[in-house]
């Protein structure tokens, strides 16, 4: 029963990728839409190949061979499975299901930065960055959390419960969101985004209908992701998956409605793009404890995420001058970190005190910000020296479709220059 349910859940995960792809290209300019979609396909393709060939050996499985060292305690650092998935028996075993699931999960993580680099991130560097993420960066943190690494061994080493990430809020979403932050820092803002006085110009997405449709597809994919990870890594029984599905719907609903209400109060009218971000932010925040939170706790947690994401998008754009067209940093990193922290506050666990679980979650969040972010940014800086990330000076104005692909996404329509952006 668990095997069949897990496999069916994994089959749903690519719908999350389809939903995010529609959201990313819809929130960018029309003259870069085809480039964003092709970049998504390239990321998924490269990530799956690199992960199967190299990455999964670093992730490993709980109880499998590892590279570790002793320094006060035993630090299970990284997996030591054979490359090319040679140790996997493709017979429905746990290892084969983990490989199948994480092949899609690493693709989702690699897709997230595309949103932050919209209209100016070249295709070749996107491919190189995805290979690095799938081959090393993602596997490192995934091993610590899902492969039996040191973050889940906090109890024997330090006397506190292990770090919990039931649906990939940290492993997939925050890692992808931190990658998006690094990419946005390196690329800088789009031409015309900020005036000489550092005043931001509004550059609305070209197709909000596709963005909202993408939200519905993402919901189905998230249900699959949360269900499969809960079964594989936290031994959730089949009957518990009903709660996971309910919590996923409540997560998206609370996040979206909170964003609708927040933008209504702040701007006088609901903002469709920020409301879509609230929907995804709710899914991200709720996934951290999808199998361990009550419906009431999920609604509160994800409502906070919906409010938080609207404020973070504004802060990054207007205060920090970080041009993130799709709000990926706020949606995936910001909401994901809050969701991980909320698991410690509201999670229902059979052992450990509330304070111990909060401490364990803080250790995981500190690892993401203090270790993974510098590691990710260093890797991107090195890749930028080898293959410059940003398109040439006029590329983002002309459009990535014409500059990199030689044809536009909408050839039958005349796309005029942005009248709302000073050239």
C-alpha positions as CSV (number, residue, x, y, z in Angstrom):
1,X,0.0,0.0,0.0
2,X,2.7,2.5,1.0
3,X,4.8,1.6,-2.1
4,X,1.9,2.2,-4.5
5,X,0.8,5.4,-2.8
6,X,4.4,6.7,-2.7
7,X,4.9,6.0,-6.4
8,X,1.6,7.7,-7.3
9,X,2.6,10.7,-5.3
10,X,6.0,10.9,-7.0
11,X,4.3,10.9,-10.4
12,X,2.4,14.1,-9.4
13,X,5.6,16.0,-8.6
14,X,6.4,17.2,-12.2
15,X,3.1,19.2,-12.0
16,X,4.8,21.4,-9.4
17,X,7.5,22.1,-12.0
18,X,4.9,22.9,-14.6
19,X,3.2,25.3,-12.3
20,X,6.4,27.1,-11.3
21,X,7.4,27.3,-15.0
22,X,4.1,29.1,-15.9
23,X,4.5,31.4,-12.9
24,X,8.1,32.3,-13.7
25,X,7.5,33.1,-17.4
26,X,4.2,34.9,-16.7
27,X,5.8,37.3,-14.2
28,X,8.5,38.2,-16.7
29,X,8.4,40.3,-19.9
30,X,6.7,38.8,-22.9
31,X,10.0,39.0,-24.9
32,X,11.7,36.6,-22.6
33,X,8.9,34.1,-22.1
34,X,10.2,31.4,-24.5
35,X,13.7,31.7,-22.9
36,X,12.3,31.2,-19.4
37,X,10.4,28.1,-20.5
38,X,13.3,26.6,-22.4
39,X,15.6,27.3,-19.4
40,X,13.1,25.4,-17.2
41,X,13.3,22.3,-19.5
42,X,17.1,22.6,-19.6
43,X,17.3,22.8,-15.8
44,X,15.1,19.8,-15.4
45,X,17.1,17.8,-17.9
46,X,20.5,18.7,-16.7
47,X,19.5,18.3,-13.0
48,X,18.1,14.8,-13.5
49,X,21.1,13.5,-15.4
50,X,23.7,15.0,-13.1
51,X,21.8,13.9,-10.0
52,X,21.5,10.3,-11.2
53,X,25.1,10.2,-12.3
54,X,26.7,12.0,-9.3
55,X,24.4,13.7,-6.9
56,X,22.5,10.8,-5.5
57,X,25.7,9.1,-4.4
58,X,26.4,12.2,-2.2
59,X,22.8,12.1,-0.8
60,X,22.8,8.4,0.0
61,X,20.2,6.8,2.2
62,X,19.8,6.5,6.0
63,X,22.0,3.6,7.1
64,X,24.0,3.5,3.9
65,X,27.7,4.1,3.5
66,X,28.9,7.7,4.4
67,X,31.9,9.9,4.7
68,X,32.2,11.0,8.3
69,X,34.7,12.3,10.9
70,X,34.9,12.6,14.7
71,X,35.3,16.1,16.3
72,X,33.7,15.9,19.7
73,X,30.8,14.0,18.1
74,X,30.5,11.9,15.0
75,X,29.7,14.1,12.0
76,X,28.0,12.2,9.2
77,X,29.0,14.6,6.4
78,X,28.1,13.2,3.0
79,X,27.0,10.0,1.4
80,X,29.3,7.5,-0.2
81,X,27.1,5.5,-2.5
82,X,28.6,4.4,-5.9
83,X,28.3,6.8,-8.8
84,X,25.8,6.2,-11.7
85,X,23.3,4.8,-9.2
86,X,25.0,1.4,-9.4
87,X,23.8,0.3,-5.9
88,X,20.1,0.9,-6.7
89,X,17.9,-2.0,-7.5
90,X,15.0,-0.7,-9.7
91,X,12.4,-2.9,-8.2
92,X,10.3,-0.5,-6.1
93,X,12.8,-0.7,-3.2
94,X,13.2,2.3,-0.9
95,X,16.4,3.4,-2.5
96,X,14.9,3.4,-6.0
97,X,11.9,5.5,-4.8
98,X,14.2,8.0,-3.1
99,X,16.2,8.3,-6.3
100,X,13.1,8.8,-8.3
101,X,11.6,11.4,-6.0
102,X,14.8,13.5,-5.5
103,X,15.5,13.5,-9.2
104,X,12.4,15.7,-9.5
105,X,13.0,17.5,-6.2
106,X,16.5,18.7,-7.3
107,X,14.9,20.0,-10.6
108,X,12.4,22.0,-8.6
109,X,15.3,23.6,-6.6
110,X,17.2,24.4,-9.7
111,X,14.1,26.0,-11.3
112,X,13.6,28.6,-8.5
113,X,16.5,30.9,-9.5
114,X,15.2,31.3,-13.0
115,X,12.5,33.6,-11.6
116,X,15.1,35.8,-9.9
117,X,17.2,36.0,-13.1
118,X,14.3,36.7,-15.5
119,X,15.0,38.9,-18.5
120,X,18.8,38.9,-18.0
121,X,20.3,35.4,-17.0
122,X,21.9,33.7,-20.0
123,X,21.0,30.1,-20.9
124,X,24.5,28.6,-20.7
125,X,25.2,29.8,-17.2
126,X,21.8,28.6,-16.1
127,X,22.8,25.1,-17.3
128,X,26.2,25.3,-15.5
129,X,24.6,26.5,-12.3
130,X,22.0,23.8,-12.4
131,X,24.7,21.1,-12.8
132,X,26.6,22.4,-9.8
133,X,23.4,22.5,-7.7
134,X,22.4,19.0,-8.7
135,X,25.9,17.5,-8.4
136,X,27.0,18.9,-5.1
137,X,25.1,21.8,-3.4
138,X,21.7,20.2,-3.1
139,X,23.0,16.7,-2.3
140,X,25.1,18.1,0.6
141,X,22.1,19.5,2.5
142,X,19.8,16.7,1.4
143,X,22.1,14.2,2.9
144,X,22.2,16.1,6.2
145,X,18.4,16.1,6.4
146,X,17.0,13.1,4.3
147,X,20.1,10.9,4.0
148,X,20.7,10.3,7.7
149,X,23.3,13.1,8.1
150,X,24.3,15.1,11.1
151,X,21.2,17.3,11.2
152,X,18.9,14.4,11.9
153,X,21.5,12.9,14.4
154,X,21.3,15.8,16.8
155,X,19.7,13.5,19.5
156,X,22.6,11.1,19.9
157,X,25.2,13.8,19.4
158,X,23.8,16.7,21.3
159,X,20.8,15.5,23.2
160,X,18.1,17.4,21.2
161,X,15.7,16.0,18.6
162,X,16.7,15.9,15.0
163,X,15.9,18.7,12.4
164,X,12.6,18.1,10.7
165,X,11.7,19.0,7.1
166,X,8.9,16.7,6.1
167,X,8.1,18.2,2.7
168,X,11.3,19.8,1.5
169,X,10.8,23.4,2.7
170,X,14.5,23.6,3.5
171,X,16.0,20.9,1.3
172,X,14.2,22.1,-1.9
173,X,12.7,25.5,-1.3
174,X,15.2,27.4,0.9
175,X,18.2,26.0,-1.0
176,X,16.6,27.1,-4.3
177,X,15.6,30.5,-2.7
178,X,19.2,31.1,-1.5
179,X,20.4,30.2,-5.0
180,X,17.9,32.8,-6.3
181,X,19.3,35.4,-3.9
182,X,22.9,34.7,-5.0
183,X,21.9,34.9,-8.7
184,X,20.1,38.2,-8.2
185,X,23.1,39.7,-6.4
186,X,25.4,38.7,-9.2
187,X,23.2,39.8,-12.1
188,X,22.1,43.1,-10.7
189,X,18.8,44.8,-11.6
190,X,17.2,44.9,-15.1
191,X,17.9,48.0,-17.2
192,X,15.4,50.7,-16.3
193,X,14.3,49.1,-13.0
194,X,15.9,51.8,-10.8
195,X,16.4,55.5,-11.5
196,X,19.5,57.4,-10.6
197,X,17.7,58.3,-7.3
198,X,17.2,54.5,-6.6
199,X,13.4,54.8,-7.2
200,X,12.0,51.5,-8.5
201,X,9.9,51.4,-11.6
202,X,7.0,48.9,-11.8
203,X,7.6,46.2,-14.5
204,X,4.4,44.1,-14.4
205,X,4.4,40.5,-15.6
206,X,3.1,39.9,-19.1
207,X,0.5,37.1,-18.4
208,X,-1.1,37.0,-15.0
209,X,-3.7,34.4,-16.2
210,X,-0.9,31.9,-16.8
211,X,0.6,32.7,-13.4
212,X,-2.7,32.0,-11.6
213,X,-3.2,28.8,-13.6
214,X,0.3,27.8,-12.6
215,X,-0.7,28.1,-9.0
216,X,-3.4,25.4,-9.5
217,X,-0.9,23.0,-11.1
218,X,1.6,23.7,-8.4
219,X,-0.9,22.6,-5.7
220,X,-1.3,19.2,-7.2
221,X,2.5,18.8,-7.5
222,X,3.0,19.9,-3.9
223,X,0.5,17.3,-2.7
224,X,2.6,14.7,-4.4
225,X,5.9,16.1,-3.1
226,X,4.7,16.4,0.5
227,X,3.1,13.0,0.5
228,X,6.1,11.1,-1.0
229,X,8.7,12.8,1.3
230,X,6.5,12.1,4.4
231,X,6.3,8.4,3.5
232,X,9.9,7.9,2.5
233,X,11.8,10.0,5.1
234,X,9.4,10.2,8.0
235,X,7.6,6.8,7.7
236,X,4.1,8.4,7.5
237,X,1.5,5.6,7.3
238,X,-0.9,5.7,4.3
239,X,-3.8,6.9,6.5
240,X,-1.7,9.9,7.5
241,X,-1.5,11.1,3.9
242,X,-5.1,12.3,4.1
243,X,-3.9,14.9,6.6
244,X,-1.0,15.8,4.3
245,X,-3.4,16.5,1.4
246,X,-5.7,18.5,3.6
247,X,-2.8,20.5,5.0
248,X,-1.5,21.3,1.5
249,X,-4.9,22.7,0.4
250,X,-5.1,24.7,3.6
251,X,-1.6,26.0,3.2
252,X,-2.2,27.4,-0.3
253,X,-5.6,28.8,0.7
254,X,-4.3,30.6,3.9
255,X,-1.3,32.0,2.1
256,X,-3.3,33.3,-0.8
257,X,-6.1,34.8,1.2
258,X,-3.7,36.5,3.6
259,X,-1.9,38.1,0.6
260,X,-5.2,39.2,-0.9
261,X,-6.2,40.8,2.4
262,X,-2.7,42.4,2.9
263,X,-2.6,44.0,-0.5
264,X,-6.2,45.2,-0.2
265,X,-5.3,47.0,3.0
266,X,-1.9,48.3,1.8
267,X,-2.8,49.3,-1.8
268,X,-6.6,49.7,-1.8
269,X,-7.0,46.7,-4.2
270,X,-5.9,43.1,-4.2
271,X,-2.7,42.5,-6.2
272,X,-3.0,39.4,-8.4
273,X,0.7,38.7,-8.7
274,X,1.4,39.1,-5.0
275,X,-1.7,36.9,-4.2
276,X,-0.2,34.2,-6.5
277,X,3.1,34.6,-4.6
278,X,1.1,34.2,-1.4
279,X,-0.4,30.9,-2.7
280,X,3.0,29.4,-3.4
281,X,4.4,30.9,-0.1
282,X,1.7,29.1,1.8
283,X,2.6,25.8,0.1
284,X,6.3,26.4,0.9
285,X,5.7,27.2,4.5
286,X,3.2,24.4,5.1
287,X,5.5,21.7,3.5
288,X,8.0,21.9,6.3
289,X,5.6,20.3,8.8
290,X,3.0,18.8,6.4
291,X,2.8,15.6,8.4
292,X,3.2,17.0,11.8
293,X,1.0,20.1,12.0
294,X,-2.7,20.3,12.9
295,X,-5.0,22.1,10.4
296,X,-5.3,25.1,12.7
297,X,-1.6,25.4,13.0
298,X,-1.2,25.1,9.2
299,X,-3.8,27.9,8.6
300,X,-2.0,30.2,11.0
301,X,1.5,29.3,9.8
302,X,0.6,29.9,6.1
303,X,-1.4,33.0,6.7
304,X,1.7,34.5,8.4
305,X,3.7,33.4,5.3
306,X,1.2,35.1,3.0
307,X,1.6,38.4,4.9
308,X,5.3,37.9,5.2
309,X,5.9,37.4,1.5
310,X,4.1,40.6,0.5
311,X,6.3,42.6,2.9
312,X,9.5,40.8,1.9
313,X,8.8,41.4,-1.8
314,X,8.4,45.1,-1.1
315,X,11.5,45.2,1.1
316,X,13.8,43.5,-1.4
317,X,12.6,45.7,-4.3
318,X,12.3,49.1,-2.6
319,X,14.7,49.0,0.3
320,X,17.4,46.5,-0.6
321,X,17.3,47.3,-4.3
322,X,17.3,43.6,-5.3
323,X,15.5,43.0,-8.5
324,X,13.6,39.7,-8.2
325,X,10.9,39.8,-10.9
326,X,9.0,36.7,-9.6
327,X,9.6,37.2,-5.9
328,X,11.5,33.9,-5.7
329,X,13.7,34.9,-2.8
330,X,10.7,36.0,-0.6
331,X,8.4,33.1,-1.6
332,X,10.9,30.2,-1.4
333,X,13.6,31.3,1.0
334,X,11.6,33.6,3.3
335,X,8.5,31.5,3.6
336,X,10.5,28.3,3.8
337,X,12.6,29.6,6.7
338,X,9.5,30.7,8.5
339,X,7.9,27.3,7.9
340,X,10.9,25.4,9.3
341,X,10.8,27.5,12.4
342,X,7.0,27.1,12.7
343,X,7.4,23.3,12.8
344,X,9.3,23.6,16.1
345,X,6.6,25.9,17.5
346,X,3.5,24.0,16.5
347,X,4.6,20.5,15.5
348,X,3.1,17.4,17.2
349,X,5.9,15.0,18.1
350,X,5.9,12.0,20.3
351,X,9.2,12.9,22.0
352,X,11.2,16.0,23.0
353,X,10.1,19.2,24.5
354,X,8.9,22.2,22.6
355,X,12.0,24.2,23.3
356,X,14.2,21.3,22.1
357,X,12.4,21.1,18.8
358,X,12.6,24.9,18.3
359,X,16.4,24.7,19.0
360,X,16.7,21.8,16.4
361,X,14.9,23.9,13.8
362,X,17.1,26.9,14.5
363,X,20.2,24.8,14.0
364,X,18.9,23.8,10.6
365,X,18.0,27.4,9.6
366,X,21.4,28.6,10.9
367,X,23.1,25.9,8.7
368,X,21.2,27.1,5.7
369,X,22.1,30.8,6.2
370,X,25.5,30.4,7.7
371,X,26.9,27.6,5.6
372,X,24.8,26.9,2.5
373,X,24.4,30.5,1.4
374,X,28.1,31.3,1.4
375,X,28.8,27.9,-0.3
376,X,26.1,28.6,-3.0
377,X,27.3,32.2,-3.6
378,X,30.9,31.2,-3.8
379,X,30.0,28.6,-6.4
380,X,28.0,31.1,-8.4
381,X,30.8,33.7,-8.3
382,X,33.3,31.1,-9.7
383,X,30.9,30.1,-12.4
384,X,30.3,33.8,-13.3
385,X,34.1,34.2,-13.9
386,X,34.0,31.2,-16.3
387,X,30.8,32.0,-18.1
388,X,29.3,35.5,-17.4
389,X,25.8,35.2,-16.0
390,X,24.4,38.4,-17.4
391,X,23.4,39.0,-21.0
392,X,25.1,42.0,-22.7
393,X,24.0,45.6,-22.2
394,X,21.1,45.6,-24.6
395,X,20.1,42.0,-24.2
396,X,17.5,42.4,-21.5
397,X,16.0,45.4,-23.3
398,X,15.8,43.6,-26.6
399,X,14.6,40.4,-25.0
400,X,16.2,37.1,-24.2
401,X,14.0,35.3,-26.8
402,X,15.5,37.3,-29.7
403,X,19.0,37.6,-28.2
404,X,19.5,34.0,-27.2
405,X,17.0,32.0,-29.2
406,X,16.6,34.1,-32.3
407,X,12.8,34.2,-32.2
408,X,10.2,35.6,-29.9
409,X,7.5,33.6,-28.0
410,X,4.7,35.6,-29.6
411,X,5.8,36.3,-33.2
412,X,2.3,37.2,-34.5
413,X,2.1,40.1,-32.0
414,X,4.0,43.4,-32.0
415,X,5.7,43.8,-28.7
416,X,6.3,47.5,-28.0
417,X,9.0,48.9,-25.8
418,X,8.1,49.4,-22.2
419,X,6.5,52.8,-21.9
420,X,6.5,52.6,-18.1
421,X,10.3,52.1,-17.8
422,X,12.7,55.0,-18.5
423,X,15.3,54.0,-21.1
